[in-house]
Amino acid sequence: MNRTYIVETYGCQMNVHDSERIAGLLDEAGYLPVAQGEQADIVVFNTCAVRENADNKLYGNLSFLAPIKKANPTMQIAVGGCLAQKDQATILKKAPYVDVVFGTHNVGSLPILLERARIEEEAQIEILESLEHFPSTLPARRLSAFSSWVSISVGCNNTCTFCIVPTLRGIEKDRSAKDIMAEVRALVAQGVIEITLLGQNVNAYGVDFDDRHAFANLLRECGRVEGLERVRFMSPHPRDFTDDVIEAMAQTTNVMPHLHMPLQSGSNTILQAMRRSYRTDRYLGILERVRTAMPDASITTDIIVGFPGESESDFQATLDLCTQARFAAAYTYQYSIRPGTPAATMPHQVSTQVVGERYTRLHNHQQRLSFSINQEAIGKRFKVLIGDYEGRRDLVNERMTGRSEDFRLVHFEKIAKARPGDEVEVLITEASAHYLIGTPGTLRPTRGGDAHQARTAEIAKSSTMLGIPTVAK
């Protein structure tokens, strides 16, 4: 009987992409995804090390599994990702029942390590210091049949004082444009209509082969792929963001009018302490040029609250910049000390109480801004790519959900023949800070909808053959 697995993912889009590869590798090795509500024979945690709550979440879940593992010694637990790269043997000290610890550079080794741990009855630790394979070159169990990630680079050459990622994922290593486009075309041939180009700093792409126009050229090349309807990218860095990228976004019809541009702080003093290598005038200048080229573009950002030395005036500068920038949304984080980063030993650490209070103020401030911006969408029509996920509220309210071209979440009444992966025009009638609500209009079936339908039928068939009950949607 085949053993079953589950992959739990913490962290960024790169980790989500890695988890798809982990699942693909386990599929290839003969394991099966666990049925919903069942206990898996293999539990894999793909971890993040950027924030403290990721550590707490991992060790809390490992503690939960301890008695289950004790009752079923053949069960295996593996920990990979950034936290595994950072903590290595510490994980086994805190949770000696873990079977495998693997790093960010050797995802492809997981099936071998699991088998070795099973045969030798001894924990396996393998942490490589350099990359074995680009994530996208490994087999995958993609989360979506019509939307996919494509890695264009791994690692990062920046030295932000709060970030440990360059230490864990290494210096930037760029993939060849030929390999990237070959994967894009292969995905489109499989029914994918939306791709997201991934890297720790995507617009630095080309540093390996000294071509500062490489990322803009890559966007334009994606625009020439027949059948590819939506192109996105995550995440750029203001230091490397150039006008040729803005031109490529504006002139390439399938590149979506959405830019996620991390700010981190609206204070030049704090940006300098963070070693962010840009100042607010440059940041705002980029936004101005983007909006001149693409008036309907939405802009989202990341912000850290409570960085060491942040004064009340520094924090106020962040609030003011948010108002000036008019972000559609901001992903806000409370600064937490990460051992191994320069910021961890900086003087003037901000108290937890002050950090929490500022975080709440920023959250509320951005909520008001997002609500105001979304209110302006009422009465407008958006092309929405129907998503392949349904929240509990969507089920209760009998509505569907998708993303607009500018990446806003849109809810609308169910359409009988609509499938995830199809596109529908939605007239916006209501808005909140987090989403839009509208009335569906013209439905356009797509190859993405066909791909989703085919996958759903395949899953239902294989589940029935394995005796796993399927739930009708």
Summary of the structure (lengths in Angstrom):
residues: 473
radius of gyration: 22.7
end to end distance: 28.5
largest distance: 64.7
contacts: 1595
relative contact order: 0.08
helix: 42%
strand: 21%
